[in-house]
Amino acid sequence: MIKPVNVTRHELIGLKCEALLRAGDKKFSGRLVDETRSTFMIMTEKGKKMLIKEKYDFVFALPEGSVKVSGDSLIGRPRERIKKKIDKW
């Protein structure tokens, strides 16, 4: 089951999320629809947005609450990321 402590090791596609740009005040919110090694595709109200993981912090809505994760800890292909050790943030 997906929990805040193990969110980096789970499938993230389909989760509601908010992306916060580290170097500014820009943010996007919507549902995560696709993922590559270094990007997320988020479906917002205005359409799809491709976001580079390392430039954003992501807040994911989970059944047990929400969790903020640095995009740096999410870099990697989804199938390889789930094999990594859990990052402590």
C-alpha positions in Angstrom: 0.0 0.0 0.0 1.3 3.5 -0.8 2.2 5.5 2.2 4.1 8.7 2.7 7.3 6.9 3.8 7.4 4.7 0.7 5.9 6.9 -2.0 9.2 7.1 -4.0 9.1 3.3 -4.5 5.5 3.1 -5.9 3.8 3.7 -9.2 2.9 7.4 -9.3 0.8 7.6 -12.4 -2.8 8.4 -11.6 -2.1 10.3 -8.4 -3.2 13.8 -7.9 -0.2 16.1 -7.4 0.9 19.7 -7.2 4.3 20.7 -8.7 6.1 23.6 -7.1 8.9 25.3 -9.0 12.0 25.7 -6.8 13.3 28.8 -8.5 10.1 30.8 -8.5 6.5 30.9 -7.5 5.1 28.9 -10.5 3.0 25.8 -9.6 0.8 23.4 -11.5 -1.8 21.0 -10.1 -3.5 18.1 -11.7 -3.2 14.3 -12.2 0.0 12.6 -13.2 -0.6 10.9 -16.5 2.9 9.8 -17.7 6.4 9.5 -16.5 9.8 9.2 -18.1 13.3 9.1 -16.7 13.5 12.8 -16.1 10.0 14.2 -16.7 6.4 14.0 -15.4 3.4 14.7 -17.6 0.6 16.3 -15.6 -3.0 16.8 -16.8 -4.1 20.2 -15.6 -7.3 22.1 -16.2 -5.7 23.9 -19.2 -4.1 20.7 -20.7 -1.0 18.6 -20.4 2.2 20.0 -18.9 5.6 18.4 -19.2 7.7 19.1 -16.1 11.4 18.3 -15.5 11.6 16.4 -12.2 14.8 18.0 -10.9 13.4 21.5 -11.1 10.3 20.9 -9.0 9.1 19.7 -5.7 6.0 17.5 -5.9 3.1 17.2 -3.4 1.2 14.0 -3.8 -2.3 13.4 -2.4 -2.4 9.9 -0.8 -5.1 8.1 1.2 -3.3 8.8 4.4 -2.7 12.5 3.6 -0.3 14.4 1.4 3.5 14.2 1.1 6.0 16.6 -0.4 8.9 14.9 -2.3 11.9 16.5 -4.0 12.0 15.9 -7.7 15.6 14.9 -7.4 14.6 11.7 -5.4 12.2 10.8 -8.2 14.7 10.9 -11.1 15.0 7.5 -12.9 12.9 5.2 -14.9 9.8 4.0 -12.9 10.9 0.4 -13.1 14.3 1.2 -11.8 13.2 3.7 -9.2 11.1 1.1 -7.3 14.3 -1.0 -6.8 16.2 1.9 -5.1 16.6 2.2 -1.4 14.1 4.6 0.2 15.5 8.1 0.5 15.1 9.9 3.8 13.9 13.5 3.2 
